[in-house]
Amino acid sequence: MKVKDLLVMIKEMLDDAVDIEYITPKFNYHYEITPYTFAPKVAKRIVNKTYLDLGQGIFNYIQGVYKEFNPLPTYDGLIIKDIVTFKE
């Protein structure tokens, strides 16, 4: 998945309430003589037994952040039921 696609997905989930700004890099990492670079990849593949869709995971995270900054109102120690709903 491209980073641009990921950012557009998050923007759509937030009902276009954020703007995406792309900034040109300060350095040009293009080669001068040869395109060959030795860069050994020392990585270990980690596979989980469970699966969560990327979009659903981001949506759950956005909900969590929203609830953290907008806690449910309380009255005499009782929590009033959640009246805020999220679009899916």
N, C-alpha and C positions, 0 to 999 in steps of 0.2 A: 504494500500500500504506500502510495506517495504521501509525503508530509502534507502537501497541499490538500489532498483529498481528506486527510484526517482533520485538518483545521476547518475545512468547509463543513464537514460532518458536525463538528462541535459547534460551529456558528449556527447551523440549522437547528440544532437541539436547543440553543439559547435564543431561538426565534429572531435571529439576525441582530441581536443586541450588542454584538462585539464587531469590531473591524479587524481585518487581517492586513498587516503591513509587511511587505517583503523588503528587506534592506540588503543592498549590495555588499558582498564581503569586502573587507579591507585589503585582503591579500589574494593574489592570484596564484593558485597552486598548480598551474599548468607547467608541464615539463619544458625544458629548453632544448634538449638533444634527443632523448629517448623516452618512449612511453613506458618502458619496463622499470618496475620498481620491485625490490625484494621486500615483501612484508609478510612474514610467516603468520598464519592464522592459528593461534593457539586458543581454541575454544572448545567448550564442552556443550553438547546438545542436552538440554533439559526438557523432558517431556512429562507433563502432568497427566494424571489419570482423569481429571475432570476438565471441562471445557466451558468457557464463558465467552460469548460473542463480544468482540471489541466494542461495537456500538452500545450494546447493553451494559457493558462494564463502565464506559464513559458516562452513560446516562445515570447509572446508579451512583457514581461518584458525584455528579452534578447535584443530584437529589440530596446526597449526604452533606455537601457543602452548603446548600441552600438551607437545610434544616439546622445546621450548626449556627448559621448567622441569623436565622429567623426561628428561634425556638417557639414551641407551642406555648400559648398563654396559660397561666395558672390562676386559679382562684381559690384561696384558702388551702393551698397545698394540693388541690386537685388539678389535673391536667385536662384542659378542654380538648375534646376530640379534634383531630386534624381536619381542618376545613379547607386546606389548600390542596388542590389536585394538580398533577403534572400531566401534560400532554405526552402521549407516546407516539 
